[in-house]
Amino acid sequence: MYSIVNCKANTMATNSTHTITFDGDIALKRIKRKQTYLRERDILKKLNEHGCQNIVEYRGCDDVKNVIYMTKVNPGVTLEYVMSKQVFHLYTRRDIWAQIWAALSHIHTLGVKHGDFKAKNILMDEDDIPYICDFDLGAFSSQVSDDCHKAKILYYQLFCIRDGDTHHWPYHNSDKKYRNGEQIHMLTGPELAKDIANLMV
């Protein structure tokens, strides 16, 4: 297990599309465009109604101010940040991947695609639990091939680095043994080998 207890999330995060602030255990996401706000609000509502695990928890909204309320993830650093700072043990990578893959698969069975699936849009809590967030580019759609392609990239980022490696981008590694079914089976265990093989197509 790696420790991210001492990592701290920003008290405010902002970009060209939204601003996130915190009030106690609540995260407030104010989205600038009404259409984008309505889309993410509706997606989070549906996922919450179906009890999706490893998704940021929807707590309500303000349709006048375009604000979505969610349970704050502590410390709330991104998986991308953690991967850049920590050395992952194999069993930790396996556990994180299993949770992420199960959550993404559940989302897809509900007819939702994320639209911007990447390590930067996955928050980690202090117990090493991942939470998929940022559905502002999502949609109610069965066309999820783009999500699956990006999940394949995330899989490579998690599993195709050696302990202690500082190079996280997998396509820079031409070592073919990381990309055949046998090696994948060894990395993830038999219960995930079939899922990974489907991603590799």
NORTA-V668044 format. One record per pair of residues at least 6 apart in sequence whose ideal C-beta (glycine too) atoms are under 6 Angstrom apart, sorted by the first residue. I is the first residue (numbers start at 1). J is the second residue. Records with the same first field share a line. If there is no record, write none. Layout:
I->J, J
This chain:
1->128
2->86
4->77, 82, 124
5->126
7->75, 77
8->75
9->75, 76, 77
12->21
13->20
17->32
18->29, 31
19->30
20->27, 29
21->28
22->72
25->72
26->69
27->70, 72
28->67, 69
29->68
30->67
31->37, 66
36->136
37->66
40->135, 136
41->61, 68
43->112, 135, 138
44->58
47->55
48->58
50->110
52->106
53->103
54->99, 103, 130, 131
55->132
56->70, 131, 133
57->70, 71
59->69, 70, 71
60->69
61->68
73->123, 125, 131
74->125, 126
76->123
77->124
78->120
79->119, 122, 124
80->119, 120
82->124
83->168
87->163, 164
93->158, 159
96->130
97->158
99->130
100->130
103->132
104->151
108->144
111->140, 142
112->140
113->139, 141, 144, 147
114->138, 147
115->137, 138
116->137
117->147, 150
118->150
119->154
121->133, 134
122->130, 132
123->131, 133
124->130
148->199
152->199
156->170
157->168
159->187
160->170, 173, 178
161->168
177->183
181->197
184->196
185->193
188->196
